[in-house]
Amino acid sequence: MAGILVAHYARFTLLELAIPVGLLLGIVVSAHIWAPRCVLAAWTACMFAAGAAVAEYKRPGPAPVVVDAEPGEALLVAGCVVEPLSVRDGRGRFVVEVADGARASISLRAEGETQPLPYGTRVEFPARVRSPRNYGNPGAFDYAGYLARRNTFWTGTVLPRAEITRLDGRCGSHFQAAVQDVRALALARLDGLMAADPAVGGLMRALLLGDDDQLRPDTSDEFRRTGTYHALVISGLHISLIAGSLLWILRRAFVPIWVRLVFSGLVAWAYTLIAGGDAPVLRAAIGFTLALVAIAVHRRARVLNLLAAVAMLFLVLDPGQLFEASFQLSFAAVAAIGGLASPLVERSAAVLRTAARTIAYVRPSSAFSVEIQCLRVELRLLADTLAVFTTLPVERAQWTVATGARFIAFVTETVILSAVIQFALIAPSVFYFHRIPVTSVLANLVSVPALNVAVGLGLTGLITGSTALSSAAAACARFAESTVGWFAALEPNWRPPTPAAWLAIGFVLSLVLLAVALRRHLRITIPAAVLCVGLGGWMCAYDAPPGATGWLEFAAIDVGQGDSLLVVFPDGKTMLIDGGGFPTFKGAPPVRRMDIGEQVVSSYLWTRGLRRLDIVALTHGHEDHAQGLAAVLRNFHPAEFWTGAVPASATELVNQARAQGAGIRELRAGHVQHFGGALVRVLAPAQDYTPGQTARNNDSLVLEISYGRRRFLLTGDAERAVELELVTREMLRRTDVLKLAHHGSKTSTLPDLLAATRPSFAVISAGEGNLYNHPHPDVLARIREYKVKAFRTDRVGLTRFRTDGNRLLVETNGLDWRED
């Protein structure tokens, strides 16, 4: 892992790495012969170099391109369906392979009855195709890299009212086609068994077969918030439950051991493939297979050894997985079980369970530890006391006490596992999800057993076609869902920001130190535990300063075709203007998309180390400005919420801000506010402006922010009428940075405004390849005529300006521009 990490940031040639790997292998052989004490160090160095070599060898080359295609041009796409069509919320999606190792993810509007597109279907259709693009903000998710590691290099949309033509013949792998056919049959059968309750049916599809197309968004969010999502998705828990139960049944049936091992392994792999074969379940299946091999050769299956073997196998095949949240969470969770939870369970729950199982033994035995034998005597005395007071037979009293002890051991083990895993996952949880599930331990204690029962009953009902078993499984799933929902309501809306890297590294190293201390029974166990808890608590409470004191910062966040601006004042106060969103088209059906406010804007603010905002401002009520603010209000609890002219359609957002405790301020032209030496002037809307029933561009809140001799003009989506009014009333002054109105639309940024402000720089917030032709070529020509240096978020991502009142610094993706 260390070798892959270093090679990710430092480029090497394979020849540069082959030489040290060869030398280190020679050192390993020599160490085995002449210096046995140096073997571990030699192997460690060799594996480090091998990791770097694997990363370099597997480094992806340039992405394939579509020759002679203009951006946004409609293309005729032909290829093989490798991921069947799935429909959700009126939109369909499938993946088509257009050439060997080159795929495109295609979406379409699903209206009425949609014809299925199974795996192996050869298709042809017209679509608008584009290369995937990441949001250009620090810390943003590498969506393009994620798709590229799955050989997907384009996304596309089938043209409206166009048909998908099925071509003759089949394509793809016959084996994969057979697996997909079985999966489709299983899903159809499950839908039939759950027809009486489609909502629970969607939960059972995800729980049993890994298909979340019909899983309700609020259910998924509740499981994530309570730290119980691992029990919902197909993972090692499912593989262990199914194959482990089968092993136990076959053992009770006195089936030979080699038959048990082979049959349970085949069942585990069959279920893995039918459930979708995603990376988490593949890792679990390989780990289970290695455990079966260990049993077959009479070796103990050690968790950490299995984990290391599976991790190395997957990293050799795809080193890029090291940087995926799924791999990191799986690896950290299993490492926590093997390194931290197992020693604690062995000293507590395992001792109690063994003593309860052997309660009837009356002779001391060297096969059991002193702790087990002492506890067994105590349990037997407790059973004798119970027999005296209840007149139960001694054997029945011992059975009662043993059963209670086993239940206590089960609860203890579940609490230890859940608590240790959640504690060990603090670092990735904070970095990726900015959540610390407070109710996780109790939620797992109740919901995980219910979901395990639902899996067992559900799969049995699916195989046998039993409606009774399926109904019982649905009842267990419904109970788990309601329990998780109850705990989710108790979860505080506490979203920690991204901590400093040194703090996260220190926390991980303290976990390793604690694991070593527990395993070796070292005296530093308690100090190591205190250090872990201290660093973990520090990560949860981390709150970075927003910026350099005495500097004003203005940043245009890349939110695609929308607006979101961050201002940090010289005294450290913060203001977010707009929250981005997806523009909607009249007559189009509602489409469930990602939440820009949660996944883009909030993510960037957390990356900055922000926990709260002082002010959130809404320029006007259009979706591409207002849609993301609901998540921002929920996550950052601003003290004030600023608006301009608010139509009736935007009052819901105002009510949400009021519910979060923000003071509502409806501002008009002439309002002035001071923040640490910076001056904020409201230029529009005018005092006599009256909003309509729906949001309009000219509702926009127009702000001028000045600090020292530097000025920023933020115009929202104001159009010609507002700009002319500002020029006529002589409200505009010389400006250093102009945020172009309406994403560079031709209805704004008039020559009169440019002549009045004479900006040095312009910021244009627009989406790459947007359908509105923003920024308009006429506007670009106009600002070039005035010699304005323009920065476009669709080209350079987040653009940040900082000034101390005199100097002005510009930063965009590592590009620095300075004007003195």
N, C-alpha and C positions, 0 to 999 in steps of 0.2 A: 504493500500500500504506500509506503514512504517513497519507494522508487517511482511508482506511477504518479504520485503527487508532485515530486520534483520535476519529472519529465513533462508534466502538464504546463509548468511555468518556464522551463528552460529547454531549449531545443538541442537535440543531439543527433548525430548521424548513427546509423546502425553499426558502422565500422568502429566509431568511437566507443560504442557500448560493447561490441563483441570482444574487443581485446581485454577490457577489465573483467568481463564475465569469464573468459577463458582462463585468465590468470588467477582469478579467485577460486575457480573450480580446482585448479592445480594446488592452490594453498589449502583447500579443504582436504584434498587427498593427502597432502603432506602432513597436515595437522592430525589426521586420523592415525598416521604412522608414527610421527615423532613428537607431536605436542597435543595430546588428547584434550588438555585444558583449553586449548584455543579453538576447538572445533566449533563451538556455538558462535563465537565471534566471526569465524571464517564463513560459516553458513549464513549468518545474518547479513554480512557484507555482500555475499554472492546473491542472495535473494533480493537485496536492495538494487543491485545492478541489473538483475534479471527483470525486476519490475519496471525499471526505466526502459529496458530494451523492448519489453512487451508493449509498453505505452507508445514507444516510438514506432514500432512495427505496425501497430493497429491505429496509428494516427490517421484520421479520415482525410482523404484527398479532397480536391475541389468538388463542389456539388455539381451534378449534371445540369445542363441548361437546355431550354427549348430554343432551337435555332430559328432565326428569322421571325421572332414573335415580339410584337410591341407590348408594353405594359397595358393591361386591361383589355387586350385583344381577345375576341372569342375564338377558341380553338376547337377542332374536332379531336376528341380524346378517344382512343381505342386501347383496350387492354383486357386484363384478366382480373376478375373480382377476387381479392385475397382476404378481405374482411367483409362478411355479408352485410346487407343493408339493415340498419337499425333505425327505428323511428322514435322520436321523443319530442313532445311539445310542438307538433306540427312541422318538425324538420327531420329529414332523413340524412344518414351519413353512411358511406361505405368507402373502402379503400381499393383502388385499382392499381395493378402493376402494369405500367406502360412499357417497361423494358426490364431486362434482367437487373435486379437490385435497384430499381428506380420506381417509386410508388407515388401516388397522389391521393390525398384525402379529399373526398368529394362530398359536398352537401347539396341538398335539394329541398324544395318546398314539398311537403307530403300532404296532399289534399285528397280527402276521401280514401278509397281503398287503394293501397299501394301494393304493386306487384313485388313479390320477394326477389331479391338478387342473391342467390346462394353462392357459396364458395365455388370457384371454378367456372363461373359463367363468363363468356366472352361478350363484351359490350362495346358500344360506340355511342357517343353523345356529344353535343356541343356544350362547351362550358368556358367560363372565364377562369383562367388559371393564373396563380401568382406564387412566388416563392414565399415561404413563411418568414415572418419578421418578428423579432423580439421588441418589446417596449424598451426604448433606449434610456432607461434610468438605472443608476447604480443599484446593484443587488437584485435586478429584475430576473425572473425565471427565464432560463435559456430554452425557450420553446422550440426554436429552430434546431438547436443541437439535440434536444430530446427526440424530435421527429427524425432527424438525420440518422441517429443511432438505430432507428427502426426502418431505415431505407426509404423514408418518406420525405420527398424534397419539394413537393408542391401541395398547395391547397387550392380547391376550386369550387365553383358553384355552377350547377347545371342551369342553363339559360331558362328564363320563365317560359312556360308552356312548351318547352322542348321535350321530346320523347327520348328515352333510353332504348336504343335498339339492341336486341339480343342477336349475336352472331352465331352461326352454326359451330358445332363442335364444343369440346370441353378443354379446359386448361388447368394448370396447377398440378399439385401432387394428389395421386389417387388415395394415398393414406390420409392426408389431411382432409380431402373431400369426404371420406368415410367418417372421420371424426366429427366434422362439422354437421354431417347428416344426422349422426346420433345425437349431437348436442341440440340440433333443431327439434328432433323428435322428443327429447327430454323436456325442452322448454314448452313445447305444445302440450305435452301430457301434464306438466305441472300447472299450466294455465287452466286446463280442464278441471283438475282437481281443486283448484283455488278459485273457480269461477264465481263462487258465492261471495267472495270478499276480495275484489281486485287490489285493494290497498295492501292487505297482508300478502296477497299474491306477489306484488312487486317486491316486498321485503324477502319473501321466500325465494324468488328468482335470484336475488343477490346473495342470499345466504347459502343456497344449495348449489347454484350453477354459475355464480360470478357474473350475472347479467344485471346491471343496475339501470337499464333503460327505463324501467317503470318504478324505480325507487323514488319516493317523494323527496324533494329537496330538503324540507324541514326535518325529515327523519334522518337523512344523511348528516345534516348539520348537528343534530342533537347527539348522535353517536360520536361525532368528531369532538364536540365540546366536552363530553364526559370521558374521553379517553377510552371508549369501548369500541371504536371503529374496527380494531383488529379482529374482534369476534364476528364482525359482520361480513368482512371480505374473506374470500377463499385464501387460506394461509396454512401455516404449519399446524395450527390448532385443529383444523378440519382433517388434515392428513393423519395426524396422530390419533384423533378420535375414531376415524373410520377404520384405518388399518390396525390400530391398537385393539379396538373392540373385536375385529375379526381374528386377530392373533389369540385373544383370550378365549373366544368361542371355540376355535379349532383346537386349542390346547385342552379345553374341557371335553372335547370330543375325542381326545387321544389320537389326533392326527399326527403322523411323524413330523419331526421338527423341520426337515428340509421342505416338506410339502407346505407346512404353515408359512415358512419364510417366503418361498417362491410365490405362493398364491396371494398372500397379503401384499407383496411387492407389486405384483401385476395389477391387483385391484387399485392400489395407490396410484400407479401410473395411469391406469385407465381413467380414474376419477380426475386426475390432474389434467389430462388432455381434454376430457369432455367439459370440464369447468373453465376452459379457455386457455389454459397453459401460460398464464402470465408469469412474469419473473418471480414474484413472491411465492407462488404455489410451486413453481419449478424448483426453486431453492429448497423448499420444504420436502419435495419428493426426492430430490437427490440426497438430502441429509438423512431422510428416513431409509433410503436404499443403503447408504453407507452404514447406518446403524444395524440393518439386517445382515449385512456382510460381516460386521463385527461379531454379531451373535453367532453366525454360522461358523466362524473360525475361533469361537470361544474366547473372544476378547471383550472387555468392557467398553461400551459405547460412551466415550467421554464427550460432554457437550462442547467444550472448547476446541477439542481436536476436530470434531465434525464440522463445527462452525468455520474453522480455519481452512479445512479442505474444500468446503463448498464455496467459501469466499474466493480462494485462489482459483478454483475452476472457473467461476463466473468472471473474474477479473482478467484471466488469460483470454477468455473469449471476447470480452468487451470491457477494456479498462475504463471506459467512460462511465460505467455504472458506479464507480467510486464516488462520483459527484452528484448522483441522483438521491433524492430524499428517501425513496423506497428502499434502496440498498442500505443506506446509512441507518435508517430506523430499524430494519430487520436485523442488521448486524449488531447494532448497539443493544437491542432488546435481548437477543439470544446470548450475547456476551454478558449482559447483566444477570441473566438467569444462571449461566455457568460460573461466572466469577464472583458474584455477590449473593444471589439468592440461594444457590445450592448449599454453600457452607452454613448459612443461617437456618435453612430448612433441615439440614442434617443434624443440627444441634438442638432443634426444637420439635417441629412437627414430625420428623422422621422417627425421633426417639419415642414420642408418645404413640405413634402409629404401631411401631414394632412392639412396644410394651403391651398395647391393647390386643394385638394379634396373638401374643404368647402369654396372655394373662393366666392360663391354666397351668403353665410350667411352674413346677415347685422346686426343681433342683437348679442350683447355680450351674452356669455353662460358660466356658471360655468363648463360645461362639457369639456371645452378646457382651456389649460394653457394660461397665459398672453402672452407668447412668440408666441404661435400659432395665437392668435387673433390679435396681432400687425402685424405679418408677413402677415396675411390674408388681412388686410387693405392696406399694402404696395403693395401686388399683385393686389388688386382691383384698386388702384390708377394707377398702371402701365398699367393695362388693359384699364382704361378710357383714359389714355394718348395715348395708341396705337389706340384706336377707333377714337380719334380726328385727329390724323395725317394720318390714313389710310382709314378713312370713313367706317371702318368695323362696323357692329352692335355690341353693347356692349356685348351681349351673346357670339358672335363669338370671340371677342377680349379676353374675360375672358377665353374661352376654349383654345385659343392659348397660353396665358400666363400660364395657369394651366398645359398644356401639356409640355411646356418648363421647368416649375418648377419641374414637375415629372421626366423629363429626367435628370435634374441637380441633383435631389435627388438620382436617380438611380446611376449615375456616382459617386456621393459622397459616397454613401453606398458601392459600389463595391471597390472604392479606399481604403476606411477605412478598410473594411474586409480584402482585400488582403494585405495591408500594415501591419495591426496588426497581421495577421496570420504569415506572413513571418518573422516579427520581433520576435514574440513569439517562432518561431521554429528555431531561430538561434542556440540554444544549440544542439538539436538533428541533425540539418542539418550539423553543423560542426563536431560533434562526428561521425556520420555515413557516411556522404557523402562528407564532406570537401568542401562544396559549399555554397556560399551565392548568390542566384540569384538576380543580380542587376536590371534586367529588369522585374522582376516578376510582379510588380504592373501594368505596362502598358500592358504586355503580357496577364495577366488575364483579364484586362479590355476589350480587343478586342477578345481574343480567347474563353473565357468561354461562353459569350452569343452565339457565333456562334456554339459551341459544344452543348449547351443546345438546340438550334433550331435543330441541326442535330439529337440529341437523340429523340426529339419529332416527327420529320418528319420520321426518320428512323424506329422507332417502329411502327408508324402508317402505313408506307409502308410495313413493315414486316408482320403485322397482316392482312392487306387488300390485299397484293400482288401487290400494285400499283407501277409500274415502275417510274411514274412521281414523286411521293413522294420520292421514294428511290433515284432518280437522284438529286432531290433538297437537300436531306439530304447529299448526297455525295459531292455536291457543297459546302455546308456549312462546312463540314469536311475538304475538300480540302483547303478552305479559311483559316480555323483555323490552318491547318498544315503549310501552307505557311507563315502565320503570325508568328507562333511560330519559324519557321526556320529563318525568318528575324531577330527576336529578339535574337535568339540563336547566330547568327553571330555577334551581338553587345556585347554579354556577354564576359567580360574579363576572361582570363584563370587564375583566382585567386583562389587558393586552400589553405585555411587556415589549419594549422595543429591542432591536438587535444590540446585544452587548458588545463590548470591545473584544477583539480576537484574542488578546492575551488572557482575558478573563475566562473565555470558553476553553482555551487550551489548558489553563491552570485547573479548571474544574475536571476536565477529562483525565489529566494526569493524577489528580487526587483520587478519582475513582479507581484508577489502576493501582495506586498505592494501597487503597483500602482493600481491594481484591487480593493483593499479595499478602497483606497483613492477616486477612481472614483465613486464607489457605495455609499460611505458615504458622498460624497461632502466635503472631508477633505481639510484643507488648505495646506497639504503637497503634494498635487497632482503634482504641478510643480516640487518641489525637487525630488519626487519619479520618475517622468518621466525623469528628467535629470540624475538621478542615473542609471535608466534602459538603457538609450542611451549610457551612459559612459561605463557601464560594457559590453553591447552588442558590442560596438565598440572595446573595449579591447579584447574581445573574437575573433573578426574577425582579429585583428592585432597581435594576440599573436604569439610570436616567442621565443621558449624556447632555452636555450643554449644547444649545441649538446652533451656536456659531461664535465667531470671534467677537468679543465685546468691543463696541465702538465701530463696528462695520454694519452696513446695510446690505442685505442680500435679497435678490430677486431671482427666482428660478421658475422657468416654464417647464412643467413636468410633461413628459411624453405620454399622452393618453389617447393617441390616435386622433380620430376626427372629433375633437372636443377641446375644452379648455380646462386647465387646472394650474394655478399659479401659487407659489409659496413665497411669502415675504417674511424675512426675519429682521426685526428692527435692531438698532444699535444697543438698546437696553435688554435684548434677548427675548422680547415679546414676539409671538409668531402669529401670522395671519395666513389662512388659506383662502384663495379666491376661486370658487367653482371647484367641482369635483369630477368633471369628465362624464362620459356616458355614451351610449349608442343612439344616434339620431334614428327616428322612426319615420316610416312612410305611411301616408294615409291609405287606408284600405288593406294594409298588410297585416297578416295574423300576428299575434304576439309571439315573440321568440325568446326563449330563456337562454340568456348568454351569461358570460362571466360578469361578475360585479366589478366594474372598473374602480369604484370607490374602495372596495375591500382588497382586491388583488393587485391593483396598480398604484393608486394614490396612497392608500394606507401603508402598503408595503414599502414604498419609498420613504414615507415619513418615519416608519419604524426603523428603516435602515439608517436614517439620519439620527436615530437615538431619541426621537421625540415620543413622549408619553401623553402630552396634552397640547392643545392649541388654545391660544388666548382668544382669537377671533376667527370665525368662519364667515365668509361673505359670499352671497349669491348675486351674480350680476343680473340674471334674468332666468325665467322658468323653462327654457328649452332643455330637452333631455340631454344633449351633449354637454351641458354645463351643470345641470342640477341632479342628474340621475345618481351620480356617485356620492353625493353629499349625505345621503341617509346613512351609509356605512361610516363615513368620516365623523358625523355627529355621534354615532353610537360608540365609536372606538376612541375618540379623543376629547369628548365632553368639553366643548369650548365654553368660555365664560360669556361670550357675546356672539350674536348672529346678526350680521348686517345684510340688509336687502335694499334694493332700489324700489321701483314700482312693482308691486306684487299683484298679479292677476289672481282671480279666484282659483285657477288651476294649480297654483303653487302654494296655496295655504297649508296643504298637508305637510310639506317640508317645514314650514314655519312652526306648525304644531309639534312636529318631532323635535325641533330644536328647543322649543319651550319645555317639552317633557324631559329633555336631558338637562334642564336647569340653566339653559343659556338665556341671557337677556336679549330681547328682540329690539333692534334699532332699525327703523325704516328711514333711510337717509335720502336727502335731496340736495340739489346744488347749493353750495354755500357753506356746507358743514365742513369744519376743520378739526383735526385731531392731531395731537402731538405724542410721539413715542420716542423717548430717549434722544431728542435732538432732530428726529425726522418729522416731517410735516406731511400729513395726508389731507388732500383737498378733494371734496366731492364736486365734480363738474356737471354731472347729469345723473338721473333725470331732473328736469327743471321743477321748480316748486309747484307750478300749475299743471304738470303733466298728469294725465289720468290714464291708468292702464285699462286694457280691455278685459274681456272675459277669459281670453287665452293669452299665452305668452307671446310677446313680439320682440324682435331684435332691438327696437328702440326703447324698450323698457330698461335697457342695460345700465348698470351702475358703472359710471366712468370715473376713475380715480387718477389723481396725480400725486405721486410720492416724491418728495424732494429731501435731499440730505446734503448739506453743504452746497456745493455748486453743481451737484448732479441731480437730474430729474428723470423720473420714469412715468410714462403715460400709459395707462391700462384702459383699453377702450371697450372691453366686452365684445358684443356683436353690434355695436351702434352703427347705424347706416347713414346715408347721405344727409337726411334731415337734421339729425343730431349733430353731425360734424359741421354742417353749415351754420347751425345755431351757435355752436361753440366759437367758430371763427368770427361770426358777426358780432357776438357779445364780447369779443377780445378776451376770452377766458383762457386761451392757450398761450404757453410760453415756450421758449427754446427748450428742447428736450434731448436728453442723451439716448434714452432707450424708449422705443415705441413698440407696444404690443399691438400688432395689426388687428384691426377689428374684423370680426366674422371670418376668421381663418384665411384672410387674404381675398375675400370675395370682391368682385368688381363693383358691388354696391357700396363699398366703403373705401377708406384711405384716399380721399380726394386730393387733387393737387393743392387746393386751398389749405387743407390740414397740414400737408407736408411743408408748404411754404411758411405756415405759421409756427410750426414746431422745429423744423430743420433738424431731424434726429440724426445721430451718428450711427445708431444701430437699430435694427428692427428684429422682432421675434415673431415668427409665424407658427402657430400651433395648428397642425393639419395632419390628417391620416394619409399614409402612403397609398397612392393609387385610388384616392377617394373618388366617388361618383359625381362630386360637385365641381370638379375641376379647380379645387382650391390648392394653392393660391393661383388666382387668375393671371394669365400671361400679361394682361394690360397693367395689373397692379405691380407685378415684378418689374416690368419695363419702367413704370412710373418711379419706383423707389431707386432703381439704378440711375435714372435721370437726375435724381437728387443726391446721388453718390452715398446712398445708405447701405451699410454692410448688413445683409440679412442672414439670420440663422433660422432654419426650418427644423422643427422637431421631427418631421418625417424623414429628414436627411441626417441630422446629427444627434437626434435624441434630446435628452434633457439639456437645457441651456441655462447657465447660471451666471448672473452678474453680481459682483461684489464691489462696494465702494466705501471708502472711509471719509467721503465727502469731497475728496480731491482725486485720488487715483480711481480708475475704473478697470476692473479685471473681468474678463470673460472666459468661461470654461465650458467646453462642450466635448465630451468624449476624449479627454486628454489634450484637446487643442486649446492653447492659451493665447489670448489676444489682449494686449495691454495698450491703453492710451493714457498718457500723462498730461 
